[in-house]
């Protein structure tokens, strides 16, 4: 199934790495949710995926039917159910993800701040911008150097840009 690059995306980041078994189970749940996701009784052209054993990504191609307030509420309820079922946090926007080599890690804001102070995270560290709005941004602005991300605004006083 092809999705327009203008398709809306929502990125939810787990506070820990998911096991392969959890990824399989969550992917099944995402597939089931996307298949039944509707807005005002119109089937949404949607998909869900797990990336890097850490991110749940929902995509809706609105060229067919647009996501409405109540359909977005359904997705948030679904995400909250995933949190409960898998004992993970997916809605904490200050749990920040970054790359260390090929590994994707995350840290609460205060730990992330300490990593900057220690020099473990610098302006070239790849961070994840989970605020991307569409598929095009997911492909081009999701994994970016710290210096090019919104994160820099939070920690500008700690880092030389």
DOKEMI-351628 format. One record per atom (N, C-alpha, C, O): residue in one letter; x, y, z. Coordinates in steps of 0.001 Angstrom, whole numbers, padded with zeros to 6 digits, always signed. Each point is the difference from the previous one (the first is absolute). Layout:
N
AXYZ;...
***
This chain:
161
X+000847-001184+000000;X-000847+001184+000000;X+000893+001248+000000;X+000876+000147+000852;X-001109+000743-001811;X+000776+001235-000110;X-000654+001105+000826;X-001224+000131+000023;X+002051+000656+000651;X-000481+001128+000798;X+000618+001286-000524;X+001187+000044-000323;X-001997+000998+000241;X+000472+001312-000424;X+001040+000512+000989;X-000070-000304+001191;X+001034+001079-001681;X+000999+000562+000914;X-000609+001045+000932;X+000625+000405+000980;X-001851+000032-001289;X-000722+000927+000880;X-000830-000719+001054;X-000687+000646+000791;X+000742-001980-000770;X-000750-000769+000992;X+000416+000427+001394;X+001182+000213+000272;X-002171-000089+000615;X+000279+000392+001385;X+000643-001152+000754;X-000356-001161-000204;X+001298+001482+001072;X+000625-001019+000840;X-000013+000443+001457;X+000053+001187+000322;X-000125-002192+000539;X+000133+000189+001436;X+001052-000985+000462;X-000103-001199-000258;X+001118+001707+000942;X+001091-000843+000481;X-000087-000087+001514;X-000012+001015+000696;X-000048-002240-000199;X-000026-000256+001446;X+001249-000794+000339;X+000300-001016-000627;X+000416+001494+001624;X+001275-000590+000358;X-000103-000723+001338;X-000431+000571+001002;X+000832-001829-001009;X+000015-000781+001241;X+001169+000445+000865;X+001035+000427-000511;X-001206-000529+001812;X+001049+000411+000937;X+001069-001074+000186;X+000920+000157+000804;X-001051-001238-001551;X+001015-001058+000045;X-000043-000751-001328;X-000953+000116-000770;X+002002-000884+000526;X+000025-000826-001205;X-001003-001140+000168;X-000105-000599+001070;X-000617+000317-002128;X-000974-001086+000018;X+000673-001295-000448;X+000866+000009-000876;X-001268-001107+001477;X+000545-001299-000411;X-000562-000365-001373;X-001004+000564-000436;X+001650-001504-000235;X-000492-000443-001310;X-001427-000528+000124;X-000835+000248-000870;X+000559-000973+001944;X-001347-000544+000230;X-001007+001147+000166;X-001088-000042-000576;X+001448+001061+001360;X-000890+001156+000178;X-000244+000713-001323;X-001121+000422-000285;X+002170-000290-000524;X-000144+000658-001301;X-001006-000755-000859;X-000851+000613-000644;X+000944-001947+000631;X-000950-000812-000782;X-001428+000212+000496;X-000917+000207-000794;X+000739-000260+002104;X-001336+000165+000578;X-000550+001400-000265;X-001165+000159-000363;X+002008+000846+000547;X-000430+001387-000242;X-000308+000213-001477;X-000975+000670-000338;X+001803-001237-000551;X-000266+000147-001436;X-001356-000601-000352;X-000747+000579-000789;X+000423-001729+001363;X-001320-000610-000228;X-001110+000930+000465;X-001007+000165-000688;X+001194+000450+001871;X-000995+000943+000536;X-000121+001228-000911;X-001104+000475-000265;X+002241+000033-000208;X-000006+001155-000902;X-000734-000324-001301;X-000800+000799-000487;X+001081-001984-000071;X-000661-000403-001246;X-001508-000069+000199;X-000775+000481-000827;X+000378-001082+001927;X-001429-000138+000302;X-000644+001375+000192;X-001086+000261-000517;X+001761+000607+001258;X-000544+001348+000233;X-000126+000758-001319;X-001051+000575-000283;X+002117-000567-000530;X+000007+000762-001256;X-001098-000491-000942;X-000628+000799-000694;X+000401-002103+000670;X-001024-000582-000867;X-001393+000462+000398;X-000858+000184-000864;X+000620+000006+002155;X-001323+000382+000465;X-000171+001468+000326;X-001056+000416+000476;X+002108+000387-000735;X-000025+001417+000369;X-000914+000772-000940;X+000181-000031-001218;X-001159+000720+001784;X-000957+000767-000802;X-000125+001427+000520;X+000339+000301+001144;X-000837+000565-002020;X-000355+001377+000358;X-001391+000234-000554;X-000205-000054-001212;X-000752+000312+002089;X-001394+000208-000420;X-000473-001138-000916;X-000595+000230-001053;X+000875-001436+001482;X-000384-001230-000715;X+000672-000169-001357;X-000404-000862-000780;X+001412+001660+000485;X+000786-000195-001214;X+001298-000704+000368;X+000705+000407+000924;X-000404-001460-001655;X+001243-000730+000227;X+001185+000917-000320;X+000044+000621-001061;X+000904-000545+001981;X+001205+000784-000263;X+001028-000879-000700;X+000133-001186+000303;X+000588+001784-001241;X+001129-000696-000613;X+001153+000187+000977;X+000653+001043+000023;X-000417-002070+000782;X+000935+000137+001118;X+000916-001205+000099;X-000301-001087-000492;X+001425+001319+001142;X+000910-001100+000317;X+000705+000331+001301;X+000070+001156+000416;X+000441-002179+000205;X+000782+000169+001210;X+001259-000829-000116;X-000007-001068-000611;X+001080+001551+001191;X+001258-000754-000048;X+000809+000259+001247;X-000156+001020+000672;X+001029-001972-000378;X+000955+000150+001091;X+001371+000157-000644;X+000390-000802-000849;X+000337+001836+001255;X+001364+000204-000514;X+000996-000037+001149;X-000261+000496+001096;X+001387-001086-001374;X+001130-000058+000931;X-000389-000591+001362;X+000611+000331+001016;X-001620-001199-000996;X-000457-000620+001260;X-000317+001039+001064;X+000121-000281+001192;X-000523+001477-001605;X-000219+001070+000968;X-001119+000977-000386;X-000634+000585+000879;X+000389-000405-002159;X-000964+001005-000458;X-001225-000657-000626;X+000122-000901-000829;X-001296+001358+001233;X-001250-000399-000643;X-000422+001175-000864;X-000136+001124+000485;X-000068-001389-001760;X-000320+001063-000943;X-001336-000312-000668;X-000176-001057-000606;X-000757+001994+000726;X-001286-000099-000673;X+000001+000976-001174;X+000417+001151+000136;X-000885-001620-001284;X-000048+000821-001217;X-001406-000042-000581;X-000615-001062-000091;X+000116+002229-000301;X-001306+000098-000660;X+000163+000824-001274;X+000454+001144+000032;X-000833-001749-001146;X-000025+000724-001273;X-001362+000668-000107;X-001009-000666-000229;X+000984+001968+000393;X-001263+000728+000057;X-000572+000326-001378;X-001014+000691-000093;X+001642-001172-000974;X-000556+000239-001334;X-001304-000782-000173;X-000836+000354-000832;X+000667-001419+001621;X-001209-000825-000074;X-001049+000486+001001;X-001151+000241-000364;X+001556-000099+001621;X-000878+000505+001065;X+000902+000601+001065;X+001046-000562+000324;X-001446+001697+000218;X+000820+000693+000981;X-000216-000514+001411;X-001099-000419+000362;X+002156+000455+000425;X-000099-000368+001411;X-000730+001129+000725;X+000372+001168-000117;X-001404-001525+000856;X-000796+000989+000728;X+000386-000026+001474;X+000786-000844+000431;X-001338+001760+000325;X+000262+000032+001436;X-000315-001315+000676;X+000775-000485+000824;X-001929-000103-001177;X-000363-001251+000673;X+000875-001157-000469;X+000255-000916+000782;X+000213+000923-002029;X+000886-001082-000443;X+001373+000139+000661;X+000651-001000+000303;X-000216+002235-000084;X+001278+000210+000704;X-000150-000433+001455;X+000921-000581+000574;X-002076+000863+000025;X-000270-000481+001365;X+000093-001525+000071;X+000533-000550+000964;X-001056-000131-001995;X+000074-001469-000045;X+001461-000451+000002;X+000357-000967+000673;X+000481+001673-001432;X+001413-000398-000079;X+000698+000217+001342;X+000842-000804+000398;X-001188+001884+000297;X+000606+000261+001315;X-000450-001068+000996;X+000799-000465+000812;X-002068+000077-000869;X-000476-001096+000859;X+000762-001290-000304;X+000386-000735+000909;X-000178+000474-002193;X+000756-001181-000418;X+001422+000048+000582;X+000487-000997+000533;X+000172+002153-000637;X+001364+000151+000516;X+000005-000194+001513;X+000901-000647+000535;X-001882+001190+000152;X-000092-000192+001454;X-000188-001479+000336;X+000557-000488+000983;X-001332-000220-001788;X-000165-001449+000196;X+001333-000721-000184;X+000318-000925+000748;X+000461+001348-001742;X+001315-000616-000242;X+000918+000228+001203;X+000750-000892+000398;X-000817+002089+000169;X+000807+000297+001198;X-000315-000992+001111;X+000900-000576+000612;X-002184+000388-000364;X-000445-000899+001069;X+000409-001438-000293;X+000582-000684+000842;X-000899+000245-002052;X+000227-001392-000373;X+001476-000382+000052;X+000337-001121+000382;X+000546+002047-000762;X+001421-000330-000099;X+000852+000672+001072;X+001227-000090-000026;X-001879+000757+000961;X+000705+000652+001101;X+001120+000917-000507;X+001157-000104+000408;X-001552+001002-001312;X+000930+000981-000563;X-000653+001375+000062;X-001218+000121+000130;X+002043+000902-000224;X-000497+001364-000108;X+000199+000436-001448;X+001104-000103-000536;X-002173+000590-000096;X+000072+000436-001400;X-000347+001473-000173;X+000109+000534-001104;X-000521+000121+002168;X-000504+001366-000124;X+000880+001042+000697;X-000395+001161+000101;X+001557-001546+000371;X+000896+000928+000691;X+000884+000706-001029;X+000974-000572-000487;X-001319+001809+000165;X+000744+000761-001022;X+001396+000419+000478;X+000820+000440-000806;X-000546-000571+002095;X+001332+000357+000506;X+000853-001223+000272;X+001000+000082+000713;X-001390-001214-001276;X+000871-001164-000069;X+000627+000101-001387;X-000665-000264-001001;X+001916+000637+000936;X+000644+000380-001253;X+000832-001145-000561;X+000790-000619+000713;X-000976+000346-001997;X+000716-001100-000652;X+001167+000539-000815;X-000061+001086-000577;X+001119-001879+000551;X+001204+000382-000735;X+000736-001263-000417;X-000273-001093+000496;X+001205+001268-001411;X+000830-001116-000460;X+001348+000044+000701;X+000604+001056+000186;X-000168-002231+000187;X+001373-000178+000468;X+000554-001106-000868;X-000247-001181+000247;X+001003+001568-001272;X+000413-000974-001011;X-001238-000472-000741;X-000788+000817-000476;X+000610-002130+000374;X-001174-000531-000698;X-001166-000234+000954;X-001089-000381-000427;X+001317+000608+001709;X-001027-000243+001007;X-000884+001232+000206;X+000487+001131+000004;X-001791-001366+000168;X-000933+001073+000321;X-000305-000096+001492;X-000477-001025+000488;X+000760+002108+000220;X-000201+000057+001445;X-000954+001142+000317;X-000271+000850-000848;X-000232-000838+002071;X-000793+001145+000425;X+000312+000301+001451;X+000486-000847+000750;X-000784+002083-000380;X+000284+000444+001366;X-000997+001087+000384;X-000411+000802-000839;X+000026-000782+002118;X-000813+001121+000472;X+000802+001301-000142;X+001228-000027-000089;X-001918+001138+000068;X+000649+001296-000242;X+001208+000249+000908;X+001046+000428-000487;X-001165-000685+001796;X+001114+000299+000910;X+001216-000888-000284;X+001137+000448+000148;X-001362-001690-000551;X+001119-000889-000350;X+000619+000460-001317;X+001223+000016-000142;X-002063+000356-000821;X+000463+000511-001297;X+000892+001224+000233;X+001054+000144-000620;X-001498+000730+001521;X+000768+001199+000347;X+001376-000382+000553;X+001007+000605-000368;X-000964-001600+001243;X+001287-000454+000556;X+000896-000594-001083;X+001219+000171+000041;X-001811-000864-001002;X+000788-000567-001095;X+000634+001103-000843;X+001110-000157-000508;X-001817+001265+000365;X+000564+001157-000712;X+001178+000556+000808;X+001074+000250-000549;X-001282-000061+001838;X+001059+000550+000863;X+001241-000874-000021;X+001121+000507+000046;X-001315-001828-000115;X+001123-000946-000026;X+000645-000096-001386;X+001075-000582-000144;X-001724+001145-000863;X+000525-000070-001358;X-000414-001249-000754;X+000443-000208-001130;X-001282-000633+001728;X-000470-001215-000679;X-000954+000351-001139;X-000087-000722-000994;X-000628+001837+001149;X-000878+000510-001056;X+000553+001360-000401;X+000224+000868+000843;X-000004-000696-002166;X+000524+001274-000497;X-000841+000472-001180;X-001018-000613-000322;X+001431+001680-000313;X-000807+000596-001075;X-000192-000934-001186;X-000941+000175-000775;X+001817-001166+000619;X-000116-000924-001132;X-000746-001284+000341;X-000268-000811-000886;X-000069+000614+002156;X-000751-001192+000399;X-001351-000003-000711;X-000695+001016-000039;X+000337-002155-000517;X-001296-000121-000672;X-001087-000154+001062;X+000080-000866+000872;X-001092+001721-000965;X-001155-000056+000898;X-001260-000216-000847;X+000017+000172-001219;X-001088-000547+001883;X-001247-000297-000693;X-001024+001094+000277;X-000346+000278+001148;X-000128+000335-002228;X-001002+001058+000078;X-001374-000639-000167;X-000511-000107-001114;X-000078-000313+002220;X-001294-000686-000047;X-001168+000949-000255;X-001158-000417+000020;X+001462+001693-000259;X-001037+000990-000281;X-000277+000119-001504;X-000799+000839-000416;X+001453-001670-000400;X-000243+000075-001447;X-001487-000179-000266;X-000689-000722+000719;X+000201+001392-001767;X-001433+000057-000278;X-000461-000908-001138;X-001149-000441-000020;X+002052+000160-000932;X-000426-000779-001166;X+001107-000954-000446;X+001114+000024+000524;X-001446-000855-001496;X+000921-001033-000465;X+001285+000597-000567;X+001085-000544+000208;X-001204+001656-000921;X+001186+000658-000547;X+000946+000425+001127;X+001207-000229-000083;X-001755+000849+001137;X+000830+000410+001130;X+000568-001216+000736;X+001131+000044+000484;X-001899-001118-000398;X+000501-001217+000644;X+001241-000497-000732;X+000956-000455+000628;X-000973+000541-001950;X+001121-000480-000805;X+001200+000944+000039;X+001135-000445-000164;X-001368+001747+000379;X+001105+000959-000124;X+000367+000740+001284;X+001119+000499+000120;X-002051-000419+000851;X+000248+000832+001177;X-000197-000737+001322;X-000019+000618+001065;X-000129-001946-001139;X-000228-000761+001225;X+001317-000296+000710;X+000122+000232+001203;X+000851-000737-001931;X+001328-000287+000558;X+000933+001113-000462;X+000407+000047-001160;X-000079+000845+002086;X+000795+001170-000371;X+001097+000251+001025;X-000115-000424+001150;X+001185+001116-001564;X+001020+000382+000988;X-000618+000913+001063;X-000865+000823-000298;X+001313-000980+001511;X-000472+000787+001139;X-000063+001487-000333;X-000968+000676+000348;X+002009-000162-001027;X+000075+001432-000321;X-001119+000454-000924;X-000304+001192-000048;X-000328-002125-000700;X-001062+000346-000946;X-001390-000349+000523;X-000980+000066-000742;X+000895-000436+002010;X-001278-000470+000551;X-000616+001034+000943;X+000658+000959+000403;X-001911-001167-000063;X-000661+000853+000989;X+000635-000175+001376;X-000108+000886+000847;X+000761-002009-000619;X+000635-000287+001290;X+001007+001089+000402;X+000170+000308+001179;X+000486+000261-002190;X+001045+001000+000277;X-000571+001175+000789;X+000708+000602+000807;X-001981-000268-001030;X-000624+001112+000727;X-000068-000299+001498;X+000150+000908+000818;X-000370-002155-000459;X-000091-000384+001416;X+001348+000089+000725;X+000071+000301+001192;X+000997-000575-001958;X+001306-000157+000643;X+001046+000986-000519;X+001198-000222+000179;X-001636+001306-000819;X+000919+000952-000630;X+001089+000489+000957;X+001147+000184-000410;X-001497+000026+001676;X+000976+000519+000958;X+001059-001026+000392;X+000990+000352+000642;X-001184-001613-001018;X+000955-001053+000368;X+000959-000369-001108;X+000996-000686+000229;X-001299+001143-001434;X+000752-000500-001155;X+000440+001161-000890;X-000713+000993-000145;X+001880-001133-000436;X+000490+001022-000932;X-000457-000363-001403;X+000335-001056-000536;X-001107+001963-000036;X-000515-000265-001345;X+000780+000808-001012;X-000276-000079-001197;
***
